[in-house]
Amino acid sequence: MSFVDNVINTTKNVAATAGKKTDEAIRVSKLKFKATQLTGDIKAKNEKLGALVYEMAKSGEKDTEAFDVLIAELDAINAELTDIDKQLDGLKGVVACPSCGTKTDDDNTFCPKCGAKLPEKPAEPEPEVTIDEDKGE
Ligand SMILES: [Zn+2]
């Protein structure tokens, strides 16, 4: 169990009776932590990608397989990060404008900045990131 899991579990136990707001705060912390990890992963992959491009340029040999693998990995991480961002927005009651990206109250129908139609208010997001319960073992 990681340090963060311990902190989150401890917080959860202490605040077990504090209700929905606390659960939301825990989910936000957990999601933010995951987002930080993913951002670090993206940075590392980008560095690898840069090194690979440099090697290919220097050697004149194209390792397209390694290149494709890195691109696919980056796409997957980016998709996961986008999903987490959406979940965080849902918890905060905001929505990103599909046209200009401005974050605005999810009760709005139109973007206050560019006037684009905003997506329907999403349903309560499912808890994608599960909190490890102590199984008492
Ligand atoms: Zn907009």
Boltz pocket constraint, residues with backbone or C-beta under 6 A from the ligand:
constraints:
  - pocket:
      binder: B
      contacts: [[A, 97], [A, 98], [A, 99], [A, 100], [A, 101], [A, 102], [A, 111], [A, 112], [A, 113], [A, 114], [A, 115], [A, 116]]
      max_distance: 6.0
